[in-house]
């Protein structure tokens, strides 16, 4: 068992992996008290074993690790990679590539929706994970042997799981399905946070343009302040307070101090001044520049049965092809497709269209039907004879 705590040791380890076909990678981090994830440990598995890298060790420079993560000749294998990739992107400005996410691969190979690491390695590697250190404080030093054993198991058992998933993908001819998903995970746009659009994440009860303008200014200020102070958004200003301020549009310290959950101390301080400036920015915006958020249209009458029909088709096609339905189409996708043949959704593109989308359109327009045959739902050609209904009981 190896814990790397110096730059020289890290450099030597990373150099030893040059020319390796693939490595397995995992991270341990904390985020409860910060805006950006606080990296506490990096685990890397190679053909000759696994090591843990301590990014909190005094004086350590992670540049060799970042170079390895960006080496195009070495495949990086993660499980549920998104948060790990975000950490490397934030710290180094580079995204690990090329990339293989075993959670996505497992969904392609029929292991269900968002399969967990423990479930996957149990099924593919026959391993049992000791979960006792799952909720440990990874920032506390020194790390115990039990913590390191738990952390390294995340990359040790990932190797046989990856090997088996890779073979399954090759046999099924679905490697290109995974490549489409990895293109999203390795796109910098996936991890870039735009403060100006942060208001769109908030759940609002009205979309009046002036209210939305103020909310946009407030949310952008909060996002920038959270990033600057490296604190969670809620530590800066809770969503409820943000929405109430946008609704009442206070213009004075006294008005702001009346906001529920705040107080005069906040209103009279620097943050209070920033909030009032944001409100003023939204109030001063000309009508022509107000943000317009289109309300979600109510589905037309009779649409829900179409959605449910498409849902049955989706479940049937995914069961037949041993792929997770969540990966093919979401509920929102089904609603969009039920309402519009030309819906711009992932389910109508690439391999998803081949698997589901084309049949979905055919079902909508009566070119195919669904029937229960041998107690299973099957696609049948339109116009195919159906079993006649049982004759009515004679009247007595």
N, C-alpha and C positions, 0 to 999 in steps of 0.2 A: 504494500500500500504506500503510495507516494503523495505527499502534499508539497506542491511547489510554492515557494515563498520568495524566491529571488529572480531577478531578471536573467541572470546567467543560466540558471537551471531551466527557466522557461524557454530561453533561446535554444538551448541544447535539445530540449524535448521537441520543440516545434521543428527543428532541423531534422530530427530523427524520423519525422512523419513525411518528409519530402518524398514524393513518388508513391505514397500510399494511395491505394484506390479510393478508400473512403475512411472517414472517422465518424464516431458517434459523439454527439455534443448535448450537454444539458447545462442549465444554470440554476442556481438558488439565489433568490433575491427577495427584498422586502419593498413594499410600496404603501403600506398603511399610513405612513406619516410624511410621505414625499410625493411630489408630482411625477418626477422621473423615477423609474425603478432603481433601487440601490443594489447594485451587483455585489453579492457576498461570496459566491463561489462559482467556479466554472469547472465542469467535469468533461474530460475528453478521453474517449476510448479509441485505441489503435489496435493493430494486429497483435501487438506484444503486451497488451495490458492497458490499464486505465490509470489516469492521474487526476488529482484535484488541484486546481490552481487557485491560490488565495489572492484575489484582487485587493484585499484590505491589508495585505502585508506591507510593512513600512518600506518605501523606496522601490517597490516593484513597478516595472514598466510593462504594460500589456501589449506594446507594439508588435512583438513577435507573434502573439496570439491573433491579433487583428490581421496580420499578414497571412497567417495560415487560413483564417476564415475567408479571406479573399482570393486564395490560391485557386485558379480555375481548374487545376488538374486534380484537385482533391475534393471528392463529394462530401458534403456535410449532412449527416443524418440526424434529424431531431424528431422528437415526438411532440405534437402540438406546438409547432415552432413559432407561432406568431409573437408571443411575448419575449421569447429568447432573441429572436431576430431584431425586435424593437430595441432591446438593450444594446446589442452590438451596433445598430444603426445610430443610436443616440451617442454612444461613447466614441465611436470611430468615424462616423459619417459614411460607413460602408456597410453593405448588406452581405452576409455570408452567402456564397454561391460557389458552385452549383449546390442545389438544396434538394433534400428528400425528406418529406414529412411522413412518418409512419402512421400517424393518425389518419391523414387524408388517404394514404395508400390502403389502410385497413377498410375505410369506407368504400373505396373502389372495389375492394376484394370481398365485400359482403360481411364485414364484421359488425355492422350496425352503425347507429348514429353516434358520432363523436366518441369512439371507443377509448376507454381510459388505458393508461400505460400498464397498470397492474393486470388488467384483464387481457390485454394483448400479449404480454410476455408470458403469462400463465398458459395461454392457448398455444403460442408459437414456440416458446422456449422452455416450457415446463418449469418455470421459475416461480418461487414464492417470495414476495417482497415483504420485508419487515417494515410496517407502516408506523412504527412507534416514534420515528423522528420526523414525520411529515410536517408537523406544525412547530418545528423548532425555531429558535431565534438564530438565524444563520449569521447575524452580524456579531454575535458574542464570540469572544476568543478566550481561551483556546477551544478549537473544535474537538469533540470527543471521538474516540475510535468508532463508536456506534454511529455518530453523525456521518463520518466519512464513509463508513461501510454502506450506509443507506444511500448517500449521495452517489457513490461510484456504481452502485447497482443499477442506477438509471441509465448508464451508458454501457455497462458490461452486458446486460441482458438485451440491450437494444440491438447488438450486433447479430445474434441469431434470428431475432425477429425481423430485422431488415433483410437478411439473406433470404428468408422464406417468403417474405412479401415480394421481393424482387423476382423470385422465380415464379410466383403466382401471377404477377403482372405480365411476365414474358409469355407464360403459357396462355393467358387469356387475351393477349394482344392489346392490353389496355394501358400500356406505358404512356401513350400520348394523352390519355385522359388525365393522368397525374401531372404531366408536363404543363397542361393548361392551368392547373391549380397552383403549381409552383411558380408560374410566371406572375401570378398575383402576389404571392408571398415575397418574391424578390423584387417587386416594384417599389421604388422609394415612395411613390405617392401613397402607398398603403399605410405608411408610418408618419407622413408629414401632417402636422397639426396646424390648421389655419385658424387663428383666433377669430377672424372675421366670419367664419361659418359655424362657430361653436354654438351659437344660439339655436341652430337647427336641431340640436340634440335634445332640447328642452321640450317637455310636454306642456303645451299651452291650451287654454280653453277658448281663446279668441285669436284671430289672425288679422286684426285690424292693423292697417299699415303703420300708423303712428306708434301704436304699442309695439309692433315688431321692430320698428326703427330704434326705439329706446332700448328694447331688450337686446338687440344686436350690439349696440354700443356697450351696454353693461356686460354682456357675456364676453365680448372681446377684451374688455378691460380685465375682467376676472381671469381669463385664460392667460393673458400676458403676465398678470401679477402672480398667478400660481406658478408659472414657469420661472419667473424672476426669483421668487422666494423659495422655489422647489418645495411647495406645499400642495396638498390636495385642494381641489377647487372648493370643497365644502369648508375648508379652514379659512378661506378668503371670504366667501359669502355663500350661504346655502341657497339652493335652488328656490326655495319658498320665498326667501327675502328678495332674491333677484326678480322674481315674477311680481311680487307685491310692489316693489319700487317702480318697475316698468308700468304697472297698471296705474299707480297714483302720480307718477312723474313729479316727485318733490323738487322744488327749486330753491329751497332755503334749508339751512341747518335745522331749524325747528321742524320743518316738514319731514325731513329725513329722520330725525330722532324719533318721530312717532311710528316709524316702521316697526312692526312686530318682530321681535328677536334681535333688534339692534339696540342702540341706546345713545345717549348724548355723547358719551365718550367716543364712540365710533363716528358719529355724525360730525363732531368737531375736529376730528383728527385728519391725518393726511388721506386715509382711505375714504373718509366721508367726502372730502374735497374732490377726490378722483371720481367717486360715484356721481356727485352732482354735476361734474364736468361731462361725464358720459351721458347723463340724462339730458343735459343742455344740447349735447351733440345730436341726440335723437330728435329733440324738439326743433332744433334749427334746420334740420335737413329739409330741403324743398320737396314739395309733393311729388315732383317728377322723379326723385331719387329714392323714394321710400321703398323698402323691400316688399315684394309681393310674394306671399306664400299661398299657393292655391290650396283651397280646402280639399280634403279627400272626398271625392265624389261618392255619394251613396250608390251602391251597386243597383243596376236596374232591376225591376221586378222579374223574378223567375231565374235570376242568375245563379243562385245558390245550388239548385239541383244540378246545373251544368258543372259547377265547381266540384260537387261531390262525385259526379260521374267521372270527371278527370282524375280525381283523387283515387278512385278505384282502379282506373287504368294505370296510374302511376305506381300504385302498390303492386299491381300484378306484374308490370314490366320490370320493376326493380327486384321483385322476388324471383322472377324467371332468370334475370341476369346477375343475381347475387350482388347487388350494389345498394348502398344506403339511399333511400328515397330523398333524404335531406340534401344529399349531394347533387341530385338531379333537378329538383324543383321545390321551392318553398310554397307555403300557403298563399303568399302574396303573388307568386308567379302564376299559380293556378287561377286566382281571381282575375289577374290581368289577361291571361289567355282566354278565359271564359268570356270576357267582355270584348276582346279584340284579337283577331287572328294575327295581326301584325305587331303584337306586343313586343317591346324591346326588352326581352328577358333572357337570362342565361339558358333557360330550358329550351329556347328556340335557336340555339347556336351550337355549332360543333358537334361533339359526340352526344351531347344531351338531346339534340334534335333528332339524331339518328336513333337513339334509344327510345325516346318518348315523344318528342315534339311532333314529328310527322304523323304518328298514330293519333295523337291528341287532336290534331286538325281533322283527320279523317273521321274520328269518332264524332266530333262536333257537327260535321256535315253529312252524317249518315252513310259514309262510304264503308264503314265497318261497324260492327256492333259487339256487345259483350253478352256472353251467355255462360251459364253454369253447366259445365260438362264434367262428369265424374267428380262432382263436388268441388270443382275448381273453376275460377273465372277464366274464360278464354275469349280471345278475339275471334269473331266469325265474320265472314264477308256479308255485306249488306244484301238483303234479299234471300239469304239462306233460309230454307224452311225451318220453322220452329215446331216443337211438339205442340199438337193442338191441345187446347184447354179441355179439361174433363167436362163431359156433358152435365148439364144441370140435373139435380135430383128430380125425379118425377113428383108431381104434385099428388098429395094424398087426399 
